[in-house]
Amino acid sequence: MIKKIAVAVGLACLSSSVWAVDYGDYAQVTVDRLIHDYPGRYRGTENFAGAADWMGQRMLSSGYTAVRQDFTWMTGGSSRASQNVLVYN
């Protein structure tokens, strides 16, 4: 009985660490792409739009739904606008 539990726990830990490596690799590819292909992603720039489009497509290919959310805020008496990329399953 103890051996079966130890094997089950060992397999669970192994699969979790494999997933962690996969997510780490995914994050590294994502960050590298954003840094190198879309530098200076300031709101309103082509690189901002390109990065948002790429992230949306990347999430869609992973089985998620991605949408853009417009938002505004006030600073120094003037209104500013930008977007978020929202992802859900």
N, CA, C and O atoms as a GROMACS GRO file, in nm:
protein
  356
    1MET      N    1   0.082  -0.119   0.000
    1MET     CA    2   0.000   0.000   0.000
    1MET      C    3   0.086   0.125   0.000
    1MET      O    4   0.059   0.219  -0.076
    2ILE      N    5   0.189   0.129   0.083
    2ILE     CA    6   0.275   0.247   0.089
    2ILE      C    7   0.348   0.266  -0.043
    2ILE      O    8   0.365   0.380  -0.088
    3LYS      N    9   0.391   0.157  -0.106
    3LYS     CA   10   0.461   0.169  -0.234
    3LYS      C   11   0.368   0.229  -0.340
    3LYS      O   12   0.412   0.314  -0.418
    4LYS      N   13   0.244   0.187  -0.343
    4LYS     CA   14   0.150   0.241  -0.441
    4LYS      C   15   0.130   0.391  -0.420
    4LYS      O   16   0.126   0.467  -0.517
    5ILE      N   17   0.118   0.434  -0.295
    5ILE     CA   18   0.101   0.577  -0.266
    5ILE      C   19   0.227   0.653  -0.306
    5ILE      O   20   0.218   0.761  -0.364
    6ALA      N   21   0.343   0.598  -0.275
    6ALA     CA   22   0.469   0.665  -0.311
    6ALA      C   23   0.483   0.678  -0.461
    6ALA      O   24   0.528   0.782  -0.510
    7VAL      N   25   0.445   0.576  -0.535
    7VAL     CA   26   0.451   0.583  -0.682
    7VAL      C   27   0.354   0.688  -0.733
    7VAL      O   28   0.389   0.766  -0.821
    8ALA      N   29   0.232   0.690  -0.679
    8ALA     CA   30   0.133   0.788  -0.722
    8ALA      C   31   0.179   0.930  -0.694
    8ALA      O   32   0.165   1.018  -0.779
    9VAL      N   33   0.234   0.953  -0.575
    9VAL     CA   34   0.285   1.086  -0.539
    9VAL      C   35   0.403   1.121  -0.629
    9VAL      O   36   0.413   1.235  -0.676
   10GLY      N   37   0.491   1.026  -0.653
   10GLY     CA   38   0.607   1.050  -0.740
   10GLY      C   39   0.564   1.087  -0.881
   10GLY      O   40   0.619   1.179  -0.940
   11LEU      N   41   0.466   1.015  -0.936
   11LEU     CA   42   0.416   1.047  -1.070
   11LEU      C   43   0.349   1.183  -1.073
   11LEU      O   44   0.365   1.259  -1.169
   12ALA      N   45   0.274   1.215  -0.970
   12ALA     CA   46   0.208   1.346  -0.964
   12ALA      C   47   0.312   1.457  -0.960
   12ALA      O   48   0.295   1.559  -1.027
   13CYS      N   49   0.417   1.439  -0.883
   13CYS     CA   50   0.523   1.540  -0.876
   13CYS      C   51   0.595   1.553  -1.009
   13CYS      O   52   0.629   1.663  -1.051
   14LEU      N   53   0.620   1.441  -1.074
   14LEU     CA   54   0.689   1.442  -1.202
   14LEU      C   55   0.606   1.517  -1.305
   14LEU      O   56   0.658   1.602  -1.377
   15SER      N   57   0.478   1.486  -1.314
   15SER     CA   58   0.396   1.552  -1.414
   15SER      C   59   0.383   1.701  -1.384
   15SER      O   60   0.378   1.781  -1.478
   16SER      N   61   0.377   1.741  -1.257
   16SER     CA   62   0.371   1.883  -1.223
   16SER      C   63   0.497   1.955  -1.263
   16SER      O   64   0.491   2.066  -1.315
   17SER      N   65   0.613   1.892  -1.240
   17SER     CA   66   0.737   1.958  -1.277
   17SER      C   67   0.753   1.966  -1.428
   17SER      O   68   0.812   2.061  -1.479
   18VAL      N   69   0.702   1.866  -1.500
   18VAL     CA   70   0.706   1.873  -1.646
   18VAL      C   71   0.621   1.989  -1.694
   18VAL      O   72   0.662   2.064  -1.782
   19TRP      N   73   0.501   2.005  -1.635
   19TRP     CA   74   0.417   2.118  -1.672
   19TRP      C   75   0.485   2.250  -1.641
   19TRP      O   76   0.475   2.345  -1.719
   20ALA      N   77   0.554   2.257  -1.528
   20ALA     CA   78   0.624   2.379  -1.491
   20ALA      C   79   0.730   2.413  -1.594
   20ALA      O   80   0.747   2.530  -1.630
   21VAL      N   81   0.803   2.313  -1.641
   21VAL     CA   82   0.904   2.336  -1.744
   21VAL      C   83   0.838   2.385  -1.872
   21VAL      O   84   0.886   2.478  -1.935
   22ASP      N   85   0.726   2.322  -1.910
   22ASP     CA   86   0.654   2.364  -2.030
   22ASP      C   87   0.610   2.510  -2.019
   22ASP      O   88   0.627   2.588  -2.113
   23TYR      N   89   0.554   2.547  -1.905
   23TYR     CA   90   0.511   2.686  -1.885
   23TYR      C   91   0.630   2.781  -1.882
   23TYR      O   92   0.620   2.893  -1.933
   24GLY      N   93   0.740   2.737  -1.824
   24GLY     CA   94   0.860   2.820  -1.823
   24GLY      C   95   0.913   2.844  -1.963
   24GLY      O   96   0.952   2.956  -1.997
   25ASP      N   97   0.913   2.740  -2.046
   25ASP     CA   98   0.955   2.754  -2.185
   25ASP      C   99   0.861   2.846  -2.262
   25ASP      O  100   0.904   2.931  -2.340
   26TYR      N  101   0.731   2.828  -2.238
   26TYR     CA  102   0.630   2.911  -2.303
   26TYR      C  103   0.650   3.058  -2.266
   26TYR      O  104   0.644   3.146  -2.352
   27ALA      N  105   0.674   3.083  -2.138
   27ALA     CA  106   0.696   3.220  -2.092
   27ALA      C  107   0.823   3.279  -2.153
   27ALA      O  108   0.824   3.396  -2.192
   28GLN      N  109   0.929   3.199  -2.161
   28GLN     CA  110   1.054   3.249  -2.218
   28GLN      C  111   1.036   3.287  -2.365
   28GLN      O  112   1.083   3.392  -2.409
   29VAL      N  113   0.968   3.202  -2.442
   29VAL     CA  114   0.943   3.232  -2.583
   29VAL      C  115   0.860   3.360  -2.595
   29VAL      O  116   0.887   3.445  -2.680
   30THR      N  117   0.757   3.372  -2.510
   30THR     CA  118   0.670   3.489  -2.513
   30THR      C  119   0.748   3.617  -2.483
   30THR      O  120   0.738   3.715  -2.557
   31VAL      N  121   0.824   3.617  -2.377
   31VAL     CA  122   0.901   3.736  -2.338
   31VAL      C  123   1.006   3.770  -2.444
   31VAL      O  124   1.021   3.886  -2.480
   32ASP      N  125   1.077   3.670  -2.494
   32ASP     CA  126   1.178   3.694  -2.598
   32ASP      C  127   1.114   3.758  -2.721
   32ASP      O  128   1.169   3.852  -2.778
   33ARG      N  129   1.000   3.706  -2.762
   33ARG     CA  130   0.933   3.759  -2.882
   33ARG      C  131   0.889   3.903  -2.860
   33ARG      O  132   0.908   3.988  -2.947
   34LEU      N  133   0.830   3.931  -2.743
   34LEU     CA  134   0.785   4.067  -2.715
   34LEU      C  135   0.903   4.164  -2.711
   34LEU      O  136   0.893   4.276  -2.761
   35ILE      N  137   1.012   4.122  -2.651
   35ILE     CA  138   1.130   4.210  -2.640
   35ILE      C  139   1.193   4.237  -2.776
   35ILE      O  140   1.223   4.351  -2.809
   36HIS      N  141   1.212   4.131  -2.853
   36HIS     CA  142   1.289   4.145  -2.978
   36HIS      C  143   1.205   4.189  -3.098
   36HIS      O  144   1.254   4.264  -3.184
   37ASP      N  145   1.081   4.143  -3.106
   37ASP     CA  146   0.998   4.175  -3.222
   37ASP      C  147   0.911   4.298  -3.203
   37ASP      O  148   0.868   4.361  -3.299
   38TYR      N  149   0.885   4.333  -3.076
   38TYR     CA  150   0.795   4.446  -3.048
   38TYR      C  151   0.855   4.539  -2.942
   38TYR      O  152   0.792   4.562  -2.839
   39PRO      N  153   0.975   4.592  -2.965
   39PRO     CA  154   1.034   4.682  -2.864
   39PRO      C  155   0.956   4.814  -2.858
   39PRO      O  156   0.892   4.854  -2.956
   40GLY      N  157   0.960   4.879  -2.746
   40GLY     CA  158   0.893   5.009  -2.733
   40GLY      C  159   0.744   5.000  -2.757
   40GLY      O  160   0.690   5.075  -2.838
   41ARG      N  161   0.677   4.909  -2.687
   41ARG     CA  162   0.534   4.887  -2.707
   41ARG      C  163   0.451   4.992  -2.635
   41ARG      O  164   0.369   4.960  -2.549
   42TYR      N  165   0.471   5.118  -2.669
   42TYR     CA  166   0.395   5.226  -2.606
   42TYR      C  167   0.257   5.233  -2.669
   42TYR      O  168   0.241   5.207  -2.788
   43ARG      N  169   0.158   5.268  -2.588
   43ARG     CA  170   0.021   5.273  -2.639
   43ARG      C  171   0.014   5.360  -2.764
   43ARG      O  172   0.078   5.465  -2.772
   44GLY      N  173  -0.064   5.314  -2.859
   44GLY     CA  174  -0.082   5.388  -2.982
   44GLY      C  175   0.022   5.363  -3.089
   44GLY      O  176   0.009   5.414  -3.200
   45THR      N  177   0.125   5.285  -3.059
   45THR     CA  178   0.229   5.258  -3.158
   45THR      C  179   0.198   5.130  -3.236
   45THR      O  180   0.116   5.048  -3.194
   46GLU      N  181   0.264   5.114  -3.351
   46GLU     CA  182   0.248   4.991  -3.429
   46GLU      C  183   0.293   4.869  -3.350
   46GLU      O  184   0.232   4.763  -3.360
   47ASN      N  185   0.401   4.883  -3.272
   47ASN     CA  186   0.449   4.769  -3.194
   47ASN      C  187   0.351   4.731  -3.083
   47ASN      O  188   0.341   4.614  -3.047
   48PHE      N  189   0.280   4.829  -3.028
   48PHE     CA  190   0.177   4.799  -2.928
   48PHE      C  191   0.067   4.715  -2.992
   48PHE      O  192   0.028   4.611  -2.938
   49ALA      N  193   0.017   4.760  -3.107
   49ALA     CA  194  -0.088   4.686  -3.176
   49ALA      C  195  -0.039   4.550  -3.222
   49ALA      O  196  -0.111   4.450  -3.210
   50GLY      N  197   0.083   4.544  -3.274
   50GLY     CA  198   0.139   4.416  -3.319
   50GLY      C  199   0.155   4.316  -3.206
   50GLY      O  200   0.125   4.198  -3.223
   51ALA      N  201   0.202   4.364  -3.091
   51ALA     CA  202   0.219   4.276  -2.976
   51ALA      C  203   0.084   4.226  -2.926
   51ALA      O  204   0.070   4.109  -2.889
   52ALA      N  205  -0.015   4.314  -2.923
   52ALA     CA  206  -0.149   4.275  -2.879
   52ALA      C  207  -0.209   4.173  -2.976
   52ALA      O  208  -0.271   4.075  -2.933
   53ASP      N  209  -0.191   4.195  -3.106
   53ASP     CA  210  -0.240   4.099  -3.206
   53ASP      C  211  -0.171   3.964  -3.190
   53ASP      O  212  -0.236   3.860  -3.192
   54TRP      N  213  -0.039   3.967  -3.173
   54TRP     CA  214   0.037   3.843  -3.159
   54TRP      C  215  -0.005   3.766  -3.034
   54TRP      O  216  -0.024   3.645  -3.039
   55MET      N  217  -0.021   3.837  -2.922
   55MET     CA  218  -0.062   3.769  -2.799
   55MET      C  219  -0.203   3.710  -2.814
   55MET      O  220  -0.229   3.599  -2.767
   56GLY      N  221  -0.292   3.782  -2.879
   56GLY     CA  222  -0.426   3.729  -2.903
   56GLY      C  223  -0.422   3.603  -2.987
   56GLY      O  224  -0.491   3.505  -2.956
   57GLN      N  225  -0.344   3.605  -3.094
   57GLN     CA  226  -0.331   3.487  -3.180
   57GLN      C  227  -0.265   3.371  -3.105
   57GLN      O  228  -0.303   3.255  -3.121
   58ARG      N  229  -0.167   3.403  -3.023
   58ARG     CA  230  -0.097   3.300  -2.945
   58ARG      C  231  -0.194   3.231  -2.848
   58ARG      O  232  -0.189   3.110  -2.831
   59MET      N  233  -0.279   3.308  -2.787
   59MET     CA  234  -0.377   3.252  -2.694
   59MET      C  235  -0.484   3.172  -2.768
   59MET      O  236  -0.526   3.066  -2.722
   60LEU      N  237  -0.528   3.221  -2.884
   60LEU     CA  238  -0.626   3.148  -2.964
   60LEU      C  239  -0.572   3.011  -3.004
   60LEU      O  240  -0.645   2.912  -3.001
   61SER      N  241  -0.444   3.006  -3.042
   61SER     CA  242  -0.386   2.878  -3.083
   61SER      C  243  -0.370   2.782  -2.966
   61SER      O  244  -0.350   2.662  -2.985
   62SER      N  245  -0.378   2.835  -2.843
   62SER     CA  246  -0.372   2.751  -2.724
   62SER      C  247  -0.510   2.711  -2.675
   62SER      O  248  -0.523   2.646  -2.571
   63GLY      N  249  -0.614   2.749  -2.749
   63GLY     CA  250  -0.750   2.710  -2.714
   63GLY      C  251  -0.827   2.810  -2.631
   63GLY      O  252  -0.935   2.779  -2.581
   64TYR      N  253  -0.774   2.929  -2.615
   64TYR     CA  254  -0.841   3.033  -2.537
   64TYR      C  255  -0.909   3.132  -2.630
   64TYR      O  256  -0.884   3.133  -2.751
   65THR      N  257  -0.994   3.214  -2.574
   65THR     CA  258  -1.056   3.324  -2.647
   65THR      C  259  -0.990   3.452  -2.601
   65THR      O  260  -0.974   3.474  -2.480
   66ALA      N  261  -0.951   3.536  -2.694
   66ALA     CA  262  -0.886   3.662  -2.660
   66ALA      C  263  -0.967   3.777  -2.718
   66ALA      O  264  -1.008   3.773  -2.834
   67VAL      N  265  -0.988   3.879  -2.638
   67VAL     CA  266  -1.057   4.000  -2.682
   67VAL      C  267  -0.980   4.121  -2.632
   67VAL      O  268  -0.902   4.113  -2.537
   68ARG      N  269  -1.002   4.232  -2.697
   68ARG     CA  270  -0.941   4.358  -2.653
   68ARG      C  271  -1.042   4.438  -2.572
   68ARG      O  272  -1.160   4.443  -2.606
   69GLN      N  273  -0.994   4.500  -2.467
   69GLN     CA  274  -1.078   4.584  -2.382
   69GLN      C  275  -1.021   4.725  -2.385
   69GLN      O  276  -0.909   4.750  -2.341
   70ASP      N  277  -1.100   4.818  -2.438
   70ASP     CA  278  -1.060   4.958  -2.437
   70ASP      C  279  -1.082   5.014  -2.297
   70ASP      O  280  -1.179   4.978  -2.230
   71PHE      N  281  -0.993   5.102  -2.254
   71PHE     CA  282  -1.013   5.170  -2.126
   71PHE      C  283  -0.951   5.308  -2.133
   71PHE      O  284  -0.862   5.334  -2.213
   72THR      N  285  -0.999   5.397  -2.048
   72THR     CA  286  -0.945   5.532  -2.039
   72THR      C  287  -0.917   5.566  -1.893
   72THR      O  288  -0.971   5.503  -1.802
   73TRP      N  289  -0.832   5.665  -1.874
   73TRP     CA  290  -0.804   5.714  -1.741
   73TRP      C  291  -0.766   5.861  -1.752
   73TRP      O  292  -0.728   5.910  -1.858
   74MET      N  293  -0.778   5.929  -1.641
   74MET     CA  294  -0.746   6.072  -1.636
   74MET      C  295  -0.610   6.090  -1.571
   74MET      O  296  -0.578   6.026  -1.471
   75THR      N  297  -0.530   6.178  -1.629
   75THR     CA  298  -0.402   6.214  -1.570
   75THR      C  299  -0.371   6.359  -1.604
   75THR      O  300  -0.376   6.399  -1.720
   76GLY      N  301  -0.340   6.435  -1.503
   76GLY     CA  302  -0.308   6.576  -1.525
   76GLY      C  303  -0.417   6.654  -1.595
   76GLY      O  304  -0.388   6.747  -1.670
   77GLY      N  305  -0.544   6.618  -1.572
   77GLY     CA  306  -0.655   6.689  -1.633
   77GLY      C  307  -0.687   6.646  -1.775
   77GLY      O  308  -0.779   6.702  -1.835
   78SER      N  309  -0.616   6.549  -1.830
   78SER     CA  310  -0.649   6.503  -1.966
   78SER      C  311  -0.678   6.353  -1.964
   78SER      O  312  -0.630   6.279  -1.879
   79SER      N  313  -0.756   6.313  -2.062
   79SER     CA  314  -0.796   6.173  -2.073
   79SER      C  315  -0.696   6.097  -2.160
   79SER      O  316  -0.653   6.146  -2.264
   80ARG      N  317  -0.661   5.978  -2.117
   80ARG     CA  318  -0.572   5.890  -2.194
   80ARG      C  319  -0.648   5.762  -2.224
   80ARG      O  320  -0.738   5.725  -2.150
   81ALA      N  321  -0.611   5.694  -2.332
   81ALA     CA  322  -0.679   5.570  -2.371
   81ALA      C  323  -0.577   5.463  -2.405
   81ALA      O  324  -0.467   5.492  -2.453
   82SER      N  325  -0.614   5.338  -2.380
   82SER     CA  326  -0.529   5.225  -2.416
   82SER      C  327  -0.617   5.100  -2.424
   82SER      O  328  -0.739   5.109  -2.423
   83GLN      N  329  -0.554   4.985  -2.431
   83GLN     CA  330  -0.626   4.858  -2.439
   83GLN      C  331  -0.559   4.752  -2.355
   83GLN      O  332  -0.438   4.755  -2.334
   84ASN      N  333  -0.639   4.658  -2.308
   84ASN     CA  334  -0.591   4.534  -2.246
   84ASN      C  335  -0.626   4.419  -2.340
   84ASN      O  336  -0.723   4.427  -2.415
   85VAL      N  337  -0.548   4.313  -2.335
   85VAL     CA  338  -0.583   4.188  -2.401
   85VAL      C  339  -0.636   4.096  -2.293
   85VAL      O  340  -0.562   4.058  -2.202
   86LEU      N  341  -0.763   4.060  -2.302
   86LEU     CA  342  -0.826   3.971  -2.204
   86LEU      C  343  -0.836   3.832  -2.265
   86LEU      O  344  -0.875   3.817  -2.380
   87VAL      N  345  -0.801   3.732  -2.186
   87VAL     CA  346  -0.803   3.595  -2.234
   87VAL      C  347  -0.886   3.512  -2.138
   87VAL      O  348  -0.871   3.521  -2.016
   88TYR      N  349  -0.973   3.430  -2.194
   88TYR     CA  350  -1.055   3.341  -2.112
   88TYR      C  351  -1.080   3.211  -2.186
   88TYR      O  352  -1.060   3.201  -2.307
   89ASN      N  353  -1.122   3.112  -2.111
   89ASN     CA  354  -1.145   2.980  -2.167
   89ASN      C  355  -1.292   2.954  -2.181
   89ASN      O  356  -1.331   2.847  -2.227
   0.00000   0.00000   0.00000
